[in-house]
Amino acid sequence: MFGFAKIVAALSVAATLAGAAPTLERRQTACFVVGRTALPAEVANGIPVLASQVTCGPRTIANTGGVPDVTSGGISYSSIDFQSSRKSPVGFALDTFKTPTDPATANLATLQNQLNVYLAMEVGVRSTNSNILGRLKGAKFFLQFQIARVRTAQGVRLGVADTVEHQLGKVLKNAVGATQAEKDAVTALSRQL
């Protein structure tokens, strides 16, 4: 009886884990998921939405393990690839993903399309286990930070994980290679709402 209970428990755990893990069929629907590395559930769960908003081109992006260039709303990742700059990813993001002095007047659709291509690239990079993930996250979190600033300035009530303060913490935590001046500039933006 004890052996049977162990087998039932093991099968139950295996079934639970299998349900939580992304399936190959599900992953094949996203053109930017080209690798075989298992993805965390919170990343895998966002794939269907991203796949409906992002298209892939024939060109691959350097240092990604073969992830193709992705486009959302006419914005291609290759046109805003942080690797094209000599600055840190956060320094690049400060220069590239700007908002007006009054963030409420920013083009939220443009920022969202830019974020979409960074999110898709992050998923692709995770699937190939590329070593640029840590640097890519700095620019991605900066885009999320900018969107939080815009939405806050527009009077939108945000959940805790979407607030400017929370996103600021994510940017600073993932500011690989950033100078203190770049970190200070991000912090200063967090007060311009």
C-alpha positions, 0 to 999 in steps of 0.5 A, a space after each residue: 500500500 505504501 508503494 502505491 501511495 508513493 506512485 500516486 503521489 509521484 504521478 500527481 506531482 508529475 501531472 501538476 508540473 506538466 500542467 505548469 510547464 509550457 508545452 512545445 505546441 504552445 511555444 510553436 505559435 510564437 515565432 520568437 521562441 526559437 530555443 528549447 530552454 524551459 521558460 518560467 510560468 510568468 514568462 510563458 503565460 504572456 506568450 499568446 498575447 505577445 504572439 498576437 501583437 508581434 511579427 518576426 522578420 527573416 533577420 536574426 539579432 546578434 548575440 541572441 542564439 538565433 532570435 529573429 528581429 521582431 516588430 510591433 506597431 511598425 517598430 522593429 527591435 533592430 531599430 532600438 537594440 541596446 547593443 547598438 550603443 556604447 552606453 549601458 542598456 539603461 544609458 541607451 534607454 535614457 537616450 532612446 525612450 524619452 517622454 515629454 516634460 509632461 509625461 501625460 502627453 507622451 505617446 503611450 502606443 509607441 512606448 507599448 510597441 517598443 516594450 512589446 518588442 523588448 518583451 518578445 526579445 526577452 522571451 526569445 533570449 530566455 528560450 535560447 539561454 543567451 547571455 545578454 538577458 541581464 543587460 536586455 532587462 535593464 532597457 526593458 524595465 526602463 520602458 516599463 518604468 516610462 509607461 508607469 510614469 505616463 499612466 501615473 501622470 494621466 491619473 490612472 490608478 496602478 497596481 503595486 507592481 506597476 507603480 513608478 516606485 516599483 518599476 524604478 526599483 526594477 530598473 536600478 536592480 537591473 542597471 548592468 554597467 550603468 554609471 551613477 549619473 545614469 542611475 541618478 537620471 532615472 531616479 530624477 525622472 521618477 519624480 517628474 510626474 
